[in-house]
Amino acid sequence: MKKIVLTIAIFTSIISFSTYGQIGEVEEKTIIIVKERPLDLPFANRNYEKITFTPPQPEAKPQEYVYNDVPLILPKLTTNIKVLRLSPEPLPKLYGHYVKGGLGNYGTTYLEGFFNNKRSEKSLVGIHIKHLASQNGPVKYSGTSENFARVYGKYFGKSTVFNGGLGYERDKYNYYGFNQSLEVDQDTIKQIYSTFNVNAGLESLNKDDKFTYGANFNYYNFQSRTDVKESEFLTDIKAGYKISNDKIFLLSSALSFSGYTNDSNKVNRSYFILKPAVKLNFDKLNLTAGLNAAYGGDTINGMNKFHLYPVVAAEYIVLEDKLVAFGGIDGELQKVTFRNLVKENPFLGNSVALSHTNKALEVYAGIKGNALEKLNYKVALSYNNYKNLYFFANSVEDTSRFSALYDKNTTVVIFNADAGYVFSEAFRVNLSTGVFNYNLSLLDEPWHRPGFTTSVLASYNLHRKIYINSDIYYISGLKAKNFTSNELKSLPSIFDLNVRAEYKFSEVFSAFLDFNNILSKKYQRYLYYPVKGINIIGGVSYSF
């Protein structure tokens, strides 16, 4: 109401001012308009609900693509680029032939040679010959002679390597272990062993293949001057199948048929062994488990023909590259032939009983690894049980000749320790020690088997010009018996020091000097058979 009155008053004043300016003086009057009617407006209803609006939804249509071929034509690229080629380095000269010979005291002559075809990617063919003889020895009639010749070869196929060879050995000895005060006919104490061997085989070329294999076939014909004969056909097969990186199946077998003839009888012998196993590799544990099944035709001492042995071997990495603990259980039938016994003791007589040795059980445990970065070591302790383990004893009829005696049940506890230290690239030393404790069932002593052995091997080269190799052997605990007089003998300990030196004048020519048994100990490895004192061989070698 107040706003309306004020508006009318202002409007009236403006009109009055305008009229006065045009006409003249206007009488001042006040007009008052009174509006008493109330302005009442009706209440409006307020809608609090939101208005919803549904937008229209477009229909889904499949996407349509339009392909326009745009031809792209590029100019030809001319590649006139010169590649810098290095001149190929010439291959180092390969010397396929090597001859070495010398002379020494005791009337010793030595000659050895290797003759091979030179560099070839497909084949390897070679000849190896050796002659070592001494006219004299420590006593009368103790000269020896060893001769060897062999032709061998290999052919490298795409996935298989084939090999073969032909060899002949002729070794001459005298039975000089008799009373030297007696005169004997030298022809009656002479012994000559000759062996003819043919072999052929094959094996997989890549050892990392999923399936690997190998097989060897050998024929041996052995004969002595005293009409002991033995022939053997031997084959061995090995295979491996990689099931996965952590699981490998292994299989090996050996089959032997042999015939042995001496003065009194002829014996046909057989030997077979099959070794299936599975090798499992875990994070720090390597485990091998299998079974050895064997058959032997010998029945000496009532030994069974069929044998079954469990095999378990485990290795656990205690400290990476430093300490590995290992242990296991093993057993096998060990093949024994007259030919192998002669290699061990060449003074055997004619009437030698033959029997395969049954290693019924072996339990072992130990540690191995390296320390100080240059020291490798292995220490093991084992318990072994043998059936028909052989021992060499002087014959009752002739003490200068030996026979094989078998113990029915023998247990042997063996401690072995091996270590190798690399002082530098030029100098290294290896040590090996063995302690043997025998418990026999039939024999009084382990005839001619040692109770303690130690060997030290060292090699040194000076500026790749002078090469020096040395070895020391120590053997003790040897016992023997003269069964004619029933006299028990304890053989003196063996201490043998040998040094070999070689000076290279050039890549093809060198000179050598060998010192054997420097301390000149005339020890006896077998009763009544002293060995040579200090013996020296000097000579030269040539490569071409």
C-alpha positions in Angstrom: 0.0 0.0 0.0 2.9 2.3 0.9 4.6 1.6 -2.4 1.6 2.6 -4.4 1.1 6.0 -2.6 4.8 6.8 -3.0 4.7 6.1 -6.7 1.7 8.3 -7.3 3.3 11.2 -5.4 6.5 11.0 -7.5 4.6 10.8 -10.7 2.4 13.8 -9.8 5.6 15.8 -8.9 7.1 15.0 -12.3 4.0 16.1 -14.1 3.8 19.3 -12.1 7.4 20.1 -12.9 6.9 19.5 -16.5 3.7 21.6 -16.7 5.3 24.5 -14.8 8.1 24.6 -17.2 5.7 24.8 -20.2 2.8 26.9 -18.9 3.9 28.6 -15.8 3.2 28.3 -12.1 0.8 25.5 -11.1 -0.9 25.5 -7.8 0.5 22.9 -5.5 -2.0 20.2 -4.5 -1.7 16.8 -2.9 -3.8 13.9 -4.1 -4.1 11.1 -1.8 -5.5 7.8 -3.1 -6.5 5.4 -0.5 -6.9 1.7 -1.5 -8.5 -0.2 1.3 -9.3 -3.4 -0.5 -6.9 -6.2 0.5 -5.1 -8.1 -2.1 -5.8 -11.8 -1.3 -4.4 -14.4 -3.6 -5.5 -18.0 -3.5 -3.1 -20.7 -2.3 -1.5 -22.7 -5.1 -0.9 -26.5 -4.9 2.8 -27.4 -5.2 3.8 -30.6 -6.9 6.9 -32.2 -5.2 7.1 -35.2 -7.6 9.9 -35.2 -10.2 8.9 -35.3 -13.8 10.4 -38.4 -15.4 11.4 -38.4 -19.0 12.4 -41.5 -20.9 14.6 -40.7 -23.9 14.0 -42.7 -27.0 16.4 -45.6 -27.5 18.0 -46.0 -30.9 17.7 -49.4 -32.5 20.9 -51.5 -32.5 22.2 -52.0 -36.0 25.2 -54.1 -37.1 28.3 -52.2 -37.8 29.0 -51.9 -41.5 32.5 -51.6 -42.8 33.6 -50.2 -46.0 36.9 -51.4 -47.5 38.6 -49.3 -50.0 41.6 -50.8 -51.7 44.4 -48.3 -51.7 47.2 -49.5 -54.0 50.6 -48.9 -52.6 53.4 -49.0 -55.1 56.9 -48.5 -53.8 59.9 -48.0 -55.9 62.4 -50.9 -56.1 65.1 -50.8 -53.4 68.6 -51.2 -54.8 70.7 -52.8 -52.1 74.2 -52.1 -53.2 75.7 -52.7 -49.7 79.2 -53.8 -49.3 79.6 -56.2 -46.4 83.0 -56.0 -44.6 84.3 -59.5 -44.4 87.1 -60.6 -42.1 89.7 -63.0 -43.4 89.0 -66.4 -41.9 91.6 -67.4 -39.3 93.6 -70.4 -40.5 92.9 -73.6 -38.6 95.6 -74.7 -36.3 97.8 -77.4 -37.7 96.6 -80.8 -36.7 99.2 -83.4 -35.9 97.5 -86.8 -36.5 100.5 -89.0 -35.8 102.6 -89.3 -32.7 105.6 -91.5 -32.0 107.5 -92.0 -28.7 110.4 -94.2 -27.9 113.2 -94.7 -25.4 115.7 -96.9 -23.7 116.3 -97.7 -20.0 118.2 -99.8 -17.5 117.4 -103.5 -17.1 117.7 -103.7 -20.8 114.4 -101.9 -21.3 113.1 -100.8 -24.7 110.0 -98.7 -25.2 108.1 -97.7 -28.3 104.6 -96.3 -28.7 102.8 -94.7 -31.6 99.4 -93.3 -32.6 98.5 -92.9 -36.2 95.2 -91.2 -37.0 93.5 -89.6 -40.0 93.5 -85.8 -39.8 90.6 -83.4 -39.5 87.4 -85.0 -40.7 83.7 -84.3 -39.9 82.5 -87.8 -40.8 85.1 -90.3 -39.7 88.0 -91.2 -37.4 90.4 -94.0 -38.2 93.5 -94.8 -36.2 96.2 -97.3 -35.2 97.7 -97.6 -31.7 100.8 -99.7 -31.1 102.9 -100.2 -27.9 106.0 -102.2 -27.0 107.5 -102.2 -23.5 110.0 -104.9 -22.6 112.8 -105.5 -20.0 115.4 -108.2 -20.7 116.3 -108.3 -17.0 114.6 -107.8 -13.7 115.2 -107.8 -10.0 116.3 -111.5 -10.0 117.2 -114.1 -12.6 114.6 -114.8 -15.3 112.4 -111.9 -14.3 112.3 -110.1 -17.6 109.0 -109.1 -19.1 107.5 -108.1 -22.4 104.2 -106.3 -23.3 103.1 -105.8 -26.8 99.9 -104.2 -28.1 98.4 -103.3 -31.5 94.9 -102.0 -32.3 93.1 -100.6 -35.3 90.0 -98.5 -34.4 87.5 -96.3 -36.2 84.4 -94.2 -35.8 81.8 -93.0 -38.3 79.6 -90.0 -37.4 76.1 -90.2 -38.9 73.3 -87.7 -38.6 72.1 -89.1 -35.2 74.3 -92.1 -34.6 78.0 -92.8 -34.1 79.3 -96.2 -35.2 82.5 -97.6 -33.9 84.6 -100.7 -34.3 88.0 -102.1 -33.7 90.4 -105.0 -34.0 93.2 -105.6 -31.5 95.9 -108.1 -30.5 97.9 -108.3 -27.3 100.9 -110.5 -26.5 102.4 -110.4 -22.9 105.4 -112.5 -21.8 106.3 -113.3 -18.2 108.4 -115.8 -16.3 107.5 -117.6 -13.1 110.6 -116.3 -11.3 109.2 -116.7 -7.7 111.2 -119.8 -7.0 114.2 -120.5 -4.9 116.9 -118.6 -6.8 119.7 -120.9 -5.6 118.2 -123.6 -7.8 118.9 -124.1 -11.4 115.8 -124.3 -13.6 115.1 -124.8 -17.3 114.0 -121.3 -18.5 111.6 -122.8 -21.0 109.6 -124.4 -18.2 109.0 -121.1 -16.4 108.1 -119.1 -19.5 104.5 -117.9 -19.9 103.0 -116.0 -22.8 99.4 -114.6 -22.9 97.8 -113.7 -26.2 94.5 -112.0 -26.7 92.6 -111.3 -29.9 89.7 -108.9 -29.7 87.0 -107.7 -32.2 84.4 -105.1 -31.2 81.7 -103.1 -32.9 79.1 -100.7 -31.5 76.9 -97.7 -31.9 75.6 -94.8 -29.7 73.4 -91.8 -30.1 75.2 -88.7 -31.2 73.3 -86.1 -29.2 73.3 -86.9 -25.5 70.6 -84.3 -24.9 68.0 -86.1 -27.0 64.8 -87.4 -25.4 65.9 -90.9 -26.2 69.5 -92.0 -26.0 71.0 -95.4 -26.7 74.2 -97.3 -27.0 75.3 -100.9 -27.7 78.7 -102.7 -27.8 79.5 -106.2 -29.1 82.9 -107.8 -28.2 84.5 -111.1 -29.0 87.7 -112.2 -27.0 89.9 -115.1 -27.8 92.4 -115.7 -25.0 95.2 -118.3 -24.9 98.3 -119.0 -22.8 101.5 -120.8 -23.6 100.5 -123.5 -21.1 97.3 -124.3 -23.1 94.7 -122.4 -21.1 92.1 -121.1 -23.4 89.1 -118.9 -23.0 86.7 -117.4 -25.5 84.0 -114.9 -24.7 81.2 -113.2 -26.5 80.1 -110.1 -24.6 77.4 -107.5 -25.4 76.2 -104.6 -23.3 73.3 -102.3 -24.1 72.4 -98.9 -22.5 69.3 -96.7 -23.1 67.7 -93.7 -21.5 64.3 -92.0 -22.1 63.6 -88.5 -20.8 60.0 -88.6 -19.6 60.4 -85.0 -18.5 63.1 -82.7 -17.4 62.8 -84.1 -13.9 62.2 -87.8 -14.7 64.4 -90.1 -16.7 64.0 -93.8 -17.3 67.3 -95.8 -17.5 68.0 -99.3 -18.7 71.3 -101.2 -19.0 72.1 -104.9 -19.6 75.1 -107.1 -20.2 75.2 -110.7 -21.6 78.2 -112.9 -21.7 78.8 -116.5 -22.9 82.3 -117.9 -22.3 84.2 -121.2 -22.6 87.2 -122.0 -20.4 89.6 -124.9 -21.0 92.6 -125.9 -18.8 94.5 -129.1 -18.2 91.8 -130.9 -16.5 88.4 -129.7 -17.7 86.3 -127.6 -20.0 83.6 -125.3 -18.6 80.9 -123.3 -20.4 79.8 -120.3 -18.4 77.1 -117.7 -18.8 76.3 -114.3 -17.3 73.4 -111.9 -17.6 72.4 -108.8 -15.8 69.5 -106.3 -16.3 69.3 -102.9 -14.6 66.1 -100.9 -15.0 65.9 -97.6 -13.0 64.1 -94.3 -12.8 66.0 -91.1 -12.0 64.0 -88.3 -10.4 65.3 -84.7 -10.0 63.8 -82.4 -7.4 64.8 -79.0 -6.2 67.7 -80.1 -4.0 67.2 -83.9 -4.2 68.2 -86.3 -6.9 66.8 -89.8 -6.5 67.5 -93.0 -8.4 65.5 -96.2 -7.8 65.6 -99.5 -9.6 66.3 -103.2 -9.6 69.2 -105.4 -10.6 68.2 -108.8 -11.9 71.1 -111.2 -12.7 71.8 -114.8 -13.8 75.1 -116.7 -13.4 75.8 -120.2 -14.5 78.4 -120.9 -11.8 77.4 -123.1 -8.8 80.6 -123.1 -6.8 79.9 -123.1 -3.1 76.3 -123.8 -3.8 75.6 -120.2 -5.1 72.2 -119.6 -6.6 71.9 -118.9 -10.3 69.2 -116.2 -10.0 69.8 -113.0 -8.1 67.6 -109.9 -7.4 69.0 -106.7 -5.9 67.2 -103.5 -4.9 68.9 -100.2 -5.9 68.4 -96.9 -4.3 70.7 -93.9 -4.7 70.1 -90.4 -3.3 71.9 -87.1 -3.4 70.9 -84.0 -1.4 72.4 -80.5 -2.0 73.1 -79.1 1.5 75.1 -76.1 0.3 75.0 -75.2 -3.4 78.3 -76.1 -5.1 79.9 -76.8 -1.7 78.3 -79.7 0.1 76.3 -82.7 -1.2 75.2 -85.6 1.0 74.7 -89.0 -0.7 73.8 -92.5 0.2 72.2 -95.6 -1.1 71.7 -99.4 -1.3 73.2 -101.5 -4.2 74.1 -105.0 -5.3 75.1 -106.8 -8.4 76.6 -110.0 -9.8 80.2 -109.2 -10.8 81.6 -111.1 -13.8 84.9 -113.0 -13.3 86.9 -114.4 -16.2 90.3 -115.9 -16.4 91.4 -113.2 -18.8 90.5 -110.5 -16.2 92.3 -112.4 -13.4 95.5 -112.6 -15.4 95.4 -108.8 -15.9 95.4 -108.5 -12.1 97.9 -111.2 -11.4 99.9 -112.6 -14.4 101.5 -115.4 -12.4 98.4 -117.6 -12.2 98.8 -121.3 -12.8 96.6 -123.5 -15.1 94.2 -125.0 -12.6 92.2 -121.9 -11.6 88.6 -122.2 -10.4 86.3 -119.6 -11.8 83.2 -118.1 -10.3 81.3 -114.9 -10.6 81.2 -112.8 -7.4 77.9 -112.0 -5.9 77.9 -108.6 -4.2 74.7 -109.4 -2.3 74.5 -106.0 -0.5 76.2 -102.6 -0.4 75.1 -99.8 1.9 77.0 -96.6 1.6 76.8 -92.9 2.6 79.1 -89.9 2.3 79.6 -86.3 1.4 81.2 -84.6 -1.6 81.6 -81.1 -3.0 84.2 -78.3 -3.1 85.6 -75.9 -0.7 87.9 -72.9 -0.9 86.9 -72.7 -4.6 89.9 -74.9 -5.5 89.4 -78.0 -3.4 87.2 -80.9 -4.5 86.6 -83.7 -2.1 84.6 -86.9 -1.5 84.4 -89.0 1.6 82.4 -92.3 1.8 81.8 -95.2 4.2 80.3 -98.5 2.9 79.3 -101.9 4.2 79.6 -104.7 1.6 78.6 -108.3 1.7 80.1 -110.7 -0.9 79.4 -114.3 -1.8 82.4 -116.1 -3.5 84.8 -113.2 -3.3 88.2 -114.3 -4.8 91.6 -114.0 -3.2 95.1 -114.9 -4.7 97.1 -117.5 -2.9 100.3 -119.4 -3.7 99.6 -122.9 -5.0 100.3 -125.9 -2.9 102.0 -127.8 -5.8 104.2 -124.9 -6.9 104.6 -121.8 -4.7 105.8 -119.7 -7.7 102.3 -120.0 -9.2 99.0 -118.7 -7.9 95.5 -120.0 -7.7 92.2 -118.3 -6.8 90.5 -119.1 -3.5 86.9 -118.1 -2.9 85.4 -117.2 0.5 81.7 -118.2 0.9 80.6 -115.2 2.8 82.7 -112.0 3.2 81.8 -108.7 4.7 84.0 -105.7 4.0 83.8 -102.2 5.6 85.5 -99.7 3.3 86.4 -96.1 4.0 87.3 -93.9 1.0 88.5 -90.3 0.9 89.5 -88.5 -2.3 90.6 -84.9 -2.7 91.9 -82.7 -5.4 93.4 -79.2 -5.1 94.2 -76.9 -8.0 96.9 -74.5 -6.9 97.0 -72.9 -10.4 96.5 -73.7 -14.0 99.9 -75.2 -14.0 100.0 -77.1 -10.7 97.4 -79.5 -9.3 97.4 -82.4 -6.8 95.1 -85.4 -6.2 94.9 -87.6 -3.2 93.1 -90.9 -2.8 92.9 -93.1 0.4 91.2 -96.4 1.2 90.8 -98.4 4.4 89.5 -102.0 4.2 88.4 -104.2 7.0 87.6 -107.9 6.1 85.5 -110.4 8.0 85.9 -113.9 6.4 83.9 -117.1 6.7 86.3 -119.8 5.3 89.7 -118.2 4.8 92.1 -117.2 7.5 93.1 -113.9 5.9 92.2 -111.8 2.9 95.2 -113.1 0.9 97.0 -110.4 -1.1 94.3 -107.9 -0.6 95.4 -104.6 1.0 94.2 -103.2 4.3 95.2 -99.6 3.5 96.0 -97.8 0.2 97.1 -94.2 -0.6 98.0 -92.6 -3.8 99.1 -89.0 -4.5 99.2 -87.7 -8.1 100.7 -84.3 -9.0 101.3 -82.5 -12.2 103.1 -79.2 -13.0 104.0 -77.4 -16.2 106.5 -74.6 -16.5 105.6 -72.1 -19.2 104.1 -75.0 -21.2 107.7 -76.0 -21.9 108.6 -78.3 -19.1 106.0 -80.9 -17.9 106.5 -82.8 -14.6 104.2 -85.6 -13.3 104.8 -87.4 -10.1 102.9 -90.2 -8.3 103.3 -91.9 -5.0 101.7 -95.2 -4.0 101.5 -96.7 -0.5 100.0 -100.1 0.2 100.0 -101.9 3.5 98.3 -104.8 5.2 99.1 -107.5 2.6 99.2 -111.0 4.0 100.2 -114.2 2.3 100.7 -117.9 3.1 103.0 -120.7 2.0 100.5 -123.5 2.0 103.3 -126.1 1.6 105.0 -125.1 4.9 101.8 -123.4 6.4 104.0 -120.4 7.0 102.0 -117.1 7.4 103.7 -114.1 5.7 103.1 -110.4 6.3 104.4 -108.6 3.3 106.3 -105.3 3.9 104.5 -102.1 3.1 104.8 -100.8 -0.5 106.1 -97.3 -1.0 106.6 -96.4 -4.7 107.7 -93.0 -5.9 107.7 -92.2 -9.6 108.6 -89.0 -11.5 108.2 -88.3 -15.2 109.6 -85.1 -16.9 109.2 -83.9 -20.5 110.8 -80.9 -22.3 109.2 -79.5 -25.4 111.7 -78.2 -27.9 108.9 -77.3 -30.3 105.3 -78.3 -31.1 106.5 -81.5 -32.8 109.6 -82.5 -30.9 110.2 -83.2 -27.2 112.4 -85.3 -24.9 111.3 -87.2 -21.8 112.9 -88.9 -18.8 111.0 -91.4 -16.5 112.1 -92.4 -13.1 110.3 -95.4 -11.6 110.6 -96.6 -8.0 113.1 -93.8 -7.2 113.6 -95.1 -3.6 114.5 -98.5 -5.1 112.2 -100.5 -2.8 112.2 -104.1 -3.9 108.8 -104.7 -2.5 106.6 -107.7 -3.2 103.0 -107.2 -4.4 102.7 -111.0 -4.5 104.7 -113.4 -2.3 108.1 -114.3 -3.8 107.8 -111.8 -6.6 110.0 -108.8 -5.9 109.7 -105.8 -8.3 112.5 -103.9 -10.0 114.5 -101.3 -8.1 115.0 -97.8 -9.6 114.6 -98.0 -13.3 115.0 -95.1 -15.7 113.8 -94.7 -19.3 114.8 -91.8 -21.5 113.8 -91.0 -25.0 112.1 -88.6 -27.5 108.7 -88.1 -29.0 107.8 -86.7 -32.4 104.4 -85.5 -33.8 103.7 -85.2 -37.5 
